[in-house]
Amino acid sequence: MKHTALKTIAASAVLLAISVISLPAAAHITLEYQVANAGSYYKGTFKVGHGCGSSPVKQIVVTIPAGVQGAKPMPKAGWTLEVTREKLAQPRQDHGKAITEEVSRISWTAKTPADYLQNDWYDEFVLQAKLPAQAGMIYWPVSQVCEQGKMDWSEIPKPGQKLSDLKSPAAALELMPTGGGGGEHNH
């Protein structure tokens, strides 16, 4: 019985050590769902688990990756929204309407210091968009502006480099190939 208890304690210690070692990787801004079907509509939930050191977050700015269409932010109580649009080099059609510009950036800014995301708190910032039809990885750079300081989660891995190798990785989303079935249309 004593030997089994020691094995259990040793196994628990190893698991604890592994989780502590991997803790910094979870410290950046990530997406709740990190895999989606290419060409589908996607609800992107950006998880924010800390401020800048001990300074609270007063603004989150998400840069929309190339090829992502029709991004729409979810309003958040106590925060104002700003949507930045850019002209498209080539207009596209959507529901029979010519689209000449696309959302390039979305920011949520706390209305008052009482609305800031304190360092000991957790929150989520949400948007919806149509993903590119091509399978592969896309990256969502996010700026986290705090009362004092700023953290840019914008690094994109180079070929052969892992996201976990980066100090300030952008939020990553893997686009899986679609099965070629009917055109999914739920937005």
Backbone as CSV, one residue per row, in Angstrom:
resi,resn,N_x,N_y,N_z,CA_x,CA_y,CA_z,C_x,C_y,C_z
1,MET,0.823,-1.188,0.000,0.000,0.000,0.000,0.866,1.250,0.000
2,LYS,1.938,1.234,0.795,2.833,2.370,0.890,3.490,2.651,-0.469
3,HIS,3.889,1.581,-1.182,4.533,1.707,-2.486,3.579,2.342,-3.509
4,THR,2.319,1.965,-3.507,1.310,2.525,-4.420,1.091,4.008,-4.122
5,ALA,1.050,4.364,-2.851,0.874,5.767,-2.470,2.055,6.602,-2.940
6,LEU,3.265,6.068,-2.819,4.453,6.793,-3.280,4.418,6.981,-4.795
7,LYS,3.992,5.946,-5.528,3.878,6.053,-6.982,2.856,7.139,-7.358
8,THR,1.734,7.173,-6.656,0.697,8.163,-6.915,1.221,9.566,-6.642
9,ILE,1.939,9.742,-5.548,2.505,11.048,-5.208,3.530,11.457,-6.263
10,ALA,4.378,10.522,-6.685,5.395,10.816,-7.693,4.741,11.204,-9.020
11,ALA,3.717,10.469,-9.422,3.015,10.781,-10.672,2.358,12.155,-10.584
12,SER,1.762,12.464,-9.450,1.129,13.770,-9.256,2.165,14.887,-9.327
13,ALA,3.336,14.657,-8.749,4.404,15.658,-8.775,4.869,15.915,-10.205
14,VAL,4.989,14.847,-10.996,5.395,14.996,-12.395,4.349,15.793,-13.172
15,LEU,3.070,15.463,-13.000,2.003,16.196,-13.685,1.992,17.661,-13.278
16,LEU,2.194,17.938,-11.993,2.233,19.316,-11.505,3.402,20.063,-12.137
17,ALA,4.563,19.431,-12.204,5.743,20.058,-12.805,5.494,20.368,-14.273
18,ILE,4.885,19.445,-14.983,4.582,19.667,-16.405,3.617,20.829,-16.567
19,SER,2.593,20.901,-15.732,1.617,21.985,-15.857,2.236,23.329,-15.505
20,VAL,3.159,23.365,-14.538,3.815,24.620,-14.176,4.748,25.058,-15.293
21,ILE,5.464,24.106,-15.895,6.369,24.424,-16.990,5.589,24.988,-18.167
22,SER,4.408,24.468,-18.447,3.631,24.931,-19.605,2.774,26.152,-19.286
23,LEU,2.777,26.627,-18.066,1.950,27.757,-17.664,2.205,29.024,-18.478
24,PRO,3.460,29.460,-18.735,3.649,30.685,-19.495,3.014,30.646,-20.881
25,ALA,2.947,29.501,-21.512,2.338,29.412,-22.842,0.865,29.788,-22.791
26,ALA,0.211,29.573,-21.664,-1.200,29.904,-21.523,-1.400,31.369,-21.146
27,ALA,-0.319,32.102,-20.934,-0.416,33.474,-20.457,-0.781,34.468,-21.563
28,HIS,-0.639,34.082,-22.818,-0.968,35.008,-23.896,-2.448,34.933,-24.249
29,ILE,-2.872,35.825,-25.143,-4.274,35.832,-25.579,-4.465,34.710,-26.595
30,THR,-5.471,33.878,-26.345,-5.730,32.734,-27.225,-7.195,32.730,-27.655
31,LEU,-7.467,31.929,-28.663,-8.842,31.710,-29.102,-9.427,30.529,-28.344
32,GLU,-10.692,30.623,-27.980,-11.352,29.508,-27.292,-11.367,28.268,-28.175
33,TYR,-11.735,28.427,-29.437,-11.735,27.319,-30.395,-10.619,27.583,-31.395
34,GLN,-9.622,26.706,-31.429,-8.411,26.933,-32.212,-8.384,26.139,-33.518
35,VAL,-9.508,25.488,-33.845,-9.653,24.751,-35.102,-11.052,25.043,-35.644
36,ALA,-11.133,25.287,-36.958,-12.429,25.543,-37.596,-12.355,25.069,-39.046
37,ASN,-13.505,24.916,-39.672,-13.553,24.530,-41.080,-13.269,25.733,-41.966
38,ALA,-12.416,25.550,-42.958,-12.144,26.599,-43.932,-13.454,26.985,-44.616
39,GLY,-13.640,28.270,-44.866,-14.824,28.750,-45.557,-16.078,28.843,-44.706
40,SER,-15.985,28.506,-43.422,-17.167,28.538,-42.558,-17.288,29.876,-41.827
41,TYR,-18.454,30.094,-41.238,-18.630,31.233,-40.348,-18.110,30.806,-38.982
42,TYR,-17.420,31.710,-38.292,-16.683,31.375,-37.078,-16.949,32.411,-35.995
43,LYS,-17.184,31.937,-34.792,-17.299,32.803,-33.624,-15.945,32.784,-32.933
44,GLY,-15.200,33.872,-33.070,-13.872,33.972,-32.464,-13.980,34.578,-31.074
45,THR,-13.625,33.797,-30.068,-13.649,34.255,-28.684,-12.214,34.381,-28.199
46,PHE,-11.760,35.615,-27.995,-10.399,35.888,-27.551,-10.371,35.915,-26.027
47,LYS,-9.596,34.992,-25.446,-9.539,34.842,-23.994,-8.382,35.680,-23.439
48,VAL,-8.699,36.576,-22.491,-7.707,37.456,-21.882,-7.628,37.112,-20.396
49,GLY,-6.464,36.631,-19.972,-6.328,36.146,-18.606,-5.470,36.992,-17.688
50,HIS,-4.972,38.134,-18.159,-4.124,38.968,-17.299,-3.932,40.342,-17.924
51,GLY,-3.410,41.260,-17.138,-3.084,42.593,-17.629,-1.627,42.659,-18.031
52,CYS,-1.044,43.859,-17.975,0.379,44.078,-18.273,1.088,44.167,-16.927
53,GLY,1.651,43.060,-16.483,2.190,43.025,-15.128,1.035,43.165,-14.168
54,SER,1.059,44.204,-13.348,-0.058,44.417,-12.416,-1.023,45.483,-12.921
55,SER,-0.784,46.010,-14.117,-1.622,47.069,-14.670,-2.844,46.492,-15.382
56,PRO,-4.047,47.042,-15.120,-5.265,46.514,-15.742,-5.385,46.866,-17.229
57,VAL,-6.144,46.037,-17.950,-6.376,46.206,-19.387,-7.476,47.238,-19.610
58,LYS,-7.195,48.205,-20.499,-8.215,49.200,-20.834,-8.649,49.122,-22.295
59,GLN,-7.902,48.336,-23.121,-8.282,48.214,-24.527,-7.735,46.913,-25.106
60,ILE,-8.549,46.268,-25.953,-8.139,45.091,-26.722,-8.365,45.432,-28.194
61,VAL,-7.318,45.247,-29.022,-7.402,45.542,-30.446,-7.036,44.275,-31.215
62,VAL,-7.975,43.785,-32.023,-7.763,42.578,-32.828,-7.597,42.991,-34.289
63,THR,-6.495,42.556,-34.898,-6.272,42.772,-36.327,-6.834,41.563,-37.074
64,ILE,-7.679,41.825,-38.049,-8.348,40.766,-38.799,-7.387,40.218,-39.858
65,PRO,-7.158,38.898,-39.878,-6.252,38.320,-40.871,-6.767,38.490,-42.302
66,ALA,-5.837,38.542,-43.243,-6.193,38.628,-44.667,-7.082,37.447,-45.040
67,GLY,-8.094,37.716,-45.851,-8.992,36.665,-46.319,-10.207,36.433,-45.435
68,VAL,-10.193,36.958,-44.209,-11.351,36.844,-43.315,-12.345,37.920,-43.733
69,GLN,-13.618,37.549,-43.874,-14.625,38.468,-44.401,-15.737,38.744,-43.396
70,GLY,-16.268,39.969,-43.487,-17.475,40.331,-42.746,-17.357,40.263,-41.239
71,ALA,-16.205,40.594,-40.691,-16.027,40.525,-39.230,-16.979,41.498,-38.532
72,LYS,-17.651,40.979,-37.497,-18.588,41.779,-36.699,-18.286,41.533,-35.222
73,PRO,-18.044,42.592,-34.448,-17.774,42.411,-33.024,-19.054,42.233,-32.221
74,MET,-18.930,41.561,-31.091,-20.029,41.462,-30.136,-19.852,42.611,-29.139
75,PRO,-20.893,43.451,-28.963,-20.793,44.526,-27.976,-20.558,43.959,-26.579
76,LYS,-19.926,44.760,-25.746,-19.578,44.336,-24.394,-19.942,45.474,-23.447
77,ALA,-20.726,45.172,-22.436,-21.147,46.194,-21.470,-19.915,46.852,-20.849
78,GLY,-19.928,48.188,-20.787,-18.829,48.946,-20.193,-17.682,49.233,-21.152
79,TRP,-17.808,48.778,-22.398,-16.731,48.953,-23.382,-17.323,49.545,-24.662
80,THR,-16.597,50.452,-25.318,-17.022,51.000,-26.602,-16.335,50.225,-27.723
81,LEU,-16.990,50.150,-28.848,-16.466,49.445,-30.014,-16.002,50.433,-31.068
82,GLU,-14.914,50.082,-31.741,-14.469,50.831,-32.910,-14.106,49.811,-33.985
83,VAL,-14.673,49.990,-35.158,-14.409,49.088,-36.280,-13.711,49.892,-37.369
84,THR,-12.522,49.435,-37.770,-11.745,50.089,-38.826,-11.904,49.272,-40.101
85,ARG,-12.175,49.969,-41.199,-12.365,49.315,-42.498,-11.297,49.798,-43.477
86,GLU,-10.960,48.921,-44.416,-10.023,49.270,-45.485,-10.638,48.915,-46.830
87,LYS,-10.303,49.711,-47.845,-10.769,49.448,-49.215,-10.169,48.145,-49.716
88,LEU,-10.985,47.356,-50.402,-10.506,46.123,-51.037,-9.874,46.448,-52.382
89,ALA,-8.780,45.778,-52.712,-8.144,45.954,-54.019,-9.084,45.476,-55.114
90,GLN,-9.820,44.399,-54.814,-10.782,43.824,-55.760,-12.113,43.646,-55.037
91,PRO,-13.170,44.383,-55.402,-14.470,44.193,-54.750,-14.947,42.748,-54.878
92,ARG,-15.768,42.323,-53.930,-16.337,40.972,-53.954,-17.851,41.081,-53.824
93,GLN,-18.541,39.988,-54.109,-19.997,39.932,-53.997,-20.391,39.185,-52.726
94,ASP,-21.431,39.671,-52.063,-21.975,39.000,-50.888,-23.483,39.193,-50.897
95,HIS,-24.219,38.097,-51.053,-25.684,38.151,-51.122,-26.154,39.120,-52.207
96,GLY,-25.457,39.123,-53.364,-25.829,39.958,-54.485,-25.423,41.412,-54.352
97,LYS,-24.678,41.758,-53.330,-24.260,43.135,-53.088,-22.743,43.241,-53.253
98,ALA,-22.290,44.309,-53.927,-20.855,44.534,-54.108,-20.252,45.037,-52.794
99,ILE,-19.212,44.359,-52.327,-18.502,44.750,-51.110,-17.184,45.374,-51.550
100,THR,-16.968,46.653,-51.194,-15.777,47.370,-51.636,-14.761,47.610,-50.518
101,GLU,-15.163,47.341,-49.270,-14.239,47.486,-48.148,-14.476,46.361,-47.150
102,GLU,-13.474,46.116,-46.315,-13.543,45.010,-45.363,-13.036,45.484,-43.996
103,VAL,-13.549,44.877,-42.945,-13.092,45.201,-41.594,-11.648,44.725,-41.455
104,SER,-10.781,45.624,-41.001,-9.367,45.283,-40.828,-8.951,45.240,-39.360
105,ARG,-9.734,45.898,-38.499,-9.382,45.944,-37.083,-10.638,46.209,-36.259
106,ILE,-10.692,45.581,-35.101,-11.782,45.815,-34.148,-11.148,46.100,-32.797
107,SER,-11.635,47.157,-32.135,-11.123,47.437,-30.791,-12.267,47.622,-29.808
108,TRP,-12.031,47.114,-28.611,-12.921,47.295,-27.472,-12.153,48.160,-26.482
109,THR,-12.755,49.291,-26.052,-12.090,50.191,-25.112,-13.000,50.406,-23.905
110,ALA,-12.442,50.209,-22.712,-13.214,50.394,-21.478,-13.672,51.847,-21.380
111,LYS,-14.933,52.049,-20.991,-15.496,53.399,-20.918,-14.927,54.188,-19.750
112,THR,-14.717,53.531,-18.629,-14.175,54.203,-17.438,-13.173,53.268,-16.755
113,PRO,-12.320,53.794,-15.882,-11.397,52.919,-15.144,-12.111,51.820,-14.343
114,ALA,-13.338,52.059,-13.960,-14.096,51.028,-13.231,-14.395,49.825,-14.133
115,ASP,-14.354,50.025,-15.449,-14.622,48.950,-16.409,-13.362,48.197,-16.839
116,TYR,-12.181,48.682,-16.451,-10.929,48.025,-16.837,-10.939,46.566,-16.390
117,LEU,-10.254,45.727,-17.135,-10.078,44.324,-16.777,-8.880,44.242,-15.837
118,GLN,-9.182,44.013,-14.571,-8.123,43.944,-13.559,-7.230,42.726,-13.796
119,ASN,-5.995,42.815,-13.369,-5.020,41.754,-13.599,-5.458,40.410,-13.019
120,ASP,-6.205,40.415,-11.940,-6.652,39.172,-11.304,-7.939,38.620,-11.906
121,TRP,-8.463,39.272,-12.949,-9.710,38.855,-13.561,-9.466,38.251,-14.935
122,TYR,-10.499,37.624,-15.470,-10.475,36.980,-16.780,-11.659,37.509,-17.569
123,ASP,-11.495,37.675,-18.883,-12.630,38.093,-19.707,-12.440,37.579,-21.139
124,GLU,-13.491,37.742,-21.941,-13.483,37.293,-23.331,-14.015,38.411,-24.223
125,PHE,-13.444,38.507,-25.416,-13.855,39.480,-26.413,-14.207,38.686,-27.671
126,VAL,-15.401,38.933,-28.219,-15.969,38.031,-29.229,-16.272,38.760,-30.538
127,LEU,-16.031,38.049,-31.634,-16.422,38.532,-32.962,-16.899,37.344,-33.790
128,GLN,-17.557,37.660,-34.886,-17.997,36.640,-35.848,-17.463,37.050,-37.216
129,ALA,-17.061,36.061,-38.011,-16.552,36.356,-39.352,-16.604,35.105,-40.214
130,LYS,-16.498,35.305,-41.525,-16.384,34.186,-42.448,-14.905,33.940,-42.708
131,LEU,-14.499,32.686,-42.560,-13.095,32.309,-42.698,-12.713,32.085,-44.161
132,PRO,-11.419,32.231,-44.476,-10.961,31.940,-45.840,-11.270,30.496,-46.229
133,ALA,-11.451,30.255,-47.525,-11.794,28.918,-48.028,-10.591,27.975,-48.058
134,GLN,-9.391,28.522,-47.991,-8.161,27.724,-48.067,-7.785,27.189,-46.680
135,ALA,-7.551,25.877,-46.574,-7.113,25.274,-45.314,-5.704,25.758,-44.976
136,GLY,-5.358,25.718,-43.702,-4.038,26.149,-43.232,-4.172,26.939,-41.945
137,MET,-3.111,27.571,-41.543,-3.109,28.366,-40.305,-3.337,29.839,-40.626
138,ILE,-4.130,30.496,-39.780,-4.228,31.951,-39.842,-3.947,32.473,-38.439
139,TYR,-3.449,33.696,-38.378,-3.042,34.287,-37.102,-3.730,35.627,-36.913
140,TRP,-4.193,35.854,-35.689,-4.926,37.054,-35.318,-4.053,37.863,-34.355
141,PRO,-3.319,38.881,-34.830,-2.555,39.717,-33.909,-3.503,40.489,-32.979
142,VAL,-3.143,40.550,-31.702,-3.959,41.236,-30.705,-3.062,42.157,-29.886
143,SER,-3.486,43.422,-29.750,-2.801,44.371,-28.858,-3.614,44.489,-27.587
144,GLN,-2.918,44.423,-26.489,-3.525,44.519,-25.171,-2.969,45.802,-24.552
145,VAL,-3.781,46.859,-24.521,-3.350,48.149,-24.004,-3.801,48.237,-22.549
146,CYS,-2.855,48.529,-21.675,-3.146,48.578,-20.246,-3.060,50.015,-19.746
147,GLU,-3.470,50.207,-18.502,-3.386,51.532,-17.897,-1.935,52.014,-17.958
148,GLN,-1.010,51.100,-17.717,0.424,51.386,-17.853,1.039,50.266,-18.684
149,GLY,1.412,50.595,-19.899,2.065,49.616,-20.751,1.150,49.011,-21.796
150,LYS,1.773,48.179,-22.628,1.060,47.547,-23.735,1.758,46.236,-24.051
151,MET,0.971,45.239,-24.425,1.515,43.957,-24.847,0.960,43.657,-26.231
152,ASP,1.856,43.420,-27.186,1.441,43.071,-28.540,1.644,41.576,-28.742
153,TRP,0.552,40.871,-28.913,0.575,39.432,-29.187,0.480,39.289,-30.693
154,SER,1.625,39.436,-31.382,1.594,39.545,-32.831,2.629,38.688,-33.563
155,GLU,3.427,37.939,-32.831,4.451,37.130,-33.489,3.822,35.941,-34.211
156,ILE,4.297,35.698,-35.428,3.825,34.583,-36.256,5.014,33.663,-36.490
157,PRO,4.847,32.367,-36.257,5.993,31.463,-36.419,6.497,31.407,-37.864
158,LYS,7.810,31.325,-37.979,8.445,31.134,-39.288,8.379,29.644,-39.616
159,PRO,8.589,29.266,-40.873,8.575,27.836,-41.224,9.523,27.040,-40.321
160,GLY,9.008,25.942,-39.771,9.783,25.093,-38.877,9.772,25.539,-37.425
161,GLN,9.206,26.704,-37.143,9.142,27.224,-35.783,7.765,26.923,-35.196
162,LYS,7.718,26.625,-33.902,6.450,26.351,-33.229,5.930,27.617,-32.551
163,LEU,4.627,27.711,-32.410,4.004,28.838,-31.720,4.546,28.942,-30.295
164,SER,4.784,27.807,-29.662,5.273,27.799,-28.279,6.704,28.331,-28.158
165,ASP,7.423,28.465,-29.285,8.781,29.024,-29.272,8.775,30.548,-29.187
166,LEU,7.628,31.166,-29.437,7.538,32.616,-29.517,7.257,33.243,-28.155
167,LYS,7.788,34.442,-27.954,7.578,35.165,-26.698,6.198,35.830,-26.661
168,SER,5.752,36.370,-27.811,4.472,37.092,-27.885,3.659,36.609,-29.087
169,PRO,3.199,35.346,-29.051,2.517,34.784,-30.222,1.136,35.383,-30.482
170,ALA,0.810,35.523,-31.776,-0.541,35.916,-32.173,-1.474,34.736,-31.897
171,ALA,-2.767,35.012,-31.733,-3.755,33.949,-31.553,-3.829,33.140,-32.850
172,ALA,-3.741,31.817,-32.732,-3.665,30.946,-33.908,-4.969,30.186,-34.123
173,LEU,-5.336,30.036,-35.396,-6.528,29.280,-35.770,-6.165,28.379,-36.944
174,GLU,-6.356,27.076,-36.769,-6.096,26.127,-37.839,-7.377,25.916,-38.634
175,LEU,-7.294,26.143,-39.949,-8.436,25.946,-40.836,-8.322,24.565,-41.467
176,MET,-9.332,23.745,-41.226,-9.359,22.382,-41.753,-10.072,22.371,-43.098
177,PRO,-9.642,21.475,-44.003,-10.339,21.385,-45.294,-11.783,20.944,-45.081
178,THR,-12.664,21.472,-45.904,-14.068,21.068,-45.820,-14.270,19.806,-46.629
179,GLY,-15.314,19.076,-46.317,-15.569,17.814,-46.987,-16.185,17.949,-48.362
180,GLY,-16.394,19.192,-48.818,-16.957,19.393,-50.158,-18.461,19.240,-50.192
181,GLY,-19.088,19.157,-49.004,-20.547,19.026,-48.953,-21.212,20.334,-49.337
182,GLY,-22.467,20.450,-49.037,-23.231,21.649,-49.371,-22.657,22.881,-48.709
183,GLY,-22.905,24.033,-49.268,-22.388,25.297,-48.739,-23.042,25.633,-47.411
184,GLU,-22.281,25.539,-46.362,-22.783,25.868,-45.034,-23.035,27.363,-44.956
185,HIS,-24.181,27.755,-44.454,-24.532,29.169,-44.427,-25.320,29.469,-43.157
186,ASN,-24.595,29.589,-42.054,-25.293,29.911,-40.795,-24.547,31.030,-40.098
187,HIS,-25.071,32.232,-40.282,-24.483,33.393,-39.616,-25.569,34.276,-39.075
